[in-house]
Amino acid sequence: MSAAFVIKRVIKIIGIVLLSLVFVLTAMIAIGEALKDESQLTPWGTGFFIVTSGSMRPEIPVGSLLLVAEVSEDDIREDDVITFFATAGNDIVTHRVREILSENGRKVFITRGDANNTDDPPLEYDRIIGRLLFVVPGSSSFTNTPLSAVYVGIGIMGFGLLMCIWGIISSIRKKADVSDDGVAGGNSDKNFTSDVSGSGDHSS
């Protein structure tokens, strides 16, 4: 077995493993988004959101995909970017913590969008959804609904599944080709031996 063959085999296995991981992760995203509770977080404490306003520009442009994770009250620090329920209705906002105050023994968070000139109304912990983990800028500018995260996840999941199937089929085909070549080579050797023997008998 040549070194080149081993390297190709290892690369293929790594590729299949990575695609399988993508499949599992995107499945978790899609299922988690479907199981969101009133806190807008999945059962494992994370949530995806789509930015629909420019209040956090330039760091977070409109259409960005946000991954937010549950955070305890004591772990929130100034300059953290958090996602929370606005005072009016059930609107969801993602802004930066500018200051943390204490009123009547309770923490109050003062937030503001990076592109805004004024602070938001004081915010208490019970309206905070979570803290920003990472941003994919402009990844979902085609839509303004958080459900797009589900659609994107399902699309990636389907692509990953197809690639896994393709890799398995390709591997099976190559094994079959190698097997056929071996059988053909064995028959060729037998024919060659027979021809040599026949020539010897004829000459005698």
Protein Blocks (a to p, Z undefined) as FASTA:
>chain_A
ZZklmmmmmmmmmmmmmmmmmmmmmmmmmmmmmmpcfkopafkopacdddfbfklccklg
ghiacddddddfklpcghiacddddfehjbdcddddfbdcdeehiacdddddfkbcbdcd
dddfklpfbdcfbdcehklmmbccfklmmmmmmmmmmmmmmmmmmmmmmmmmmmmmmmmm
mmmmmmmmmmmmmmmmmmmmmmZZ
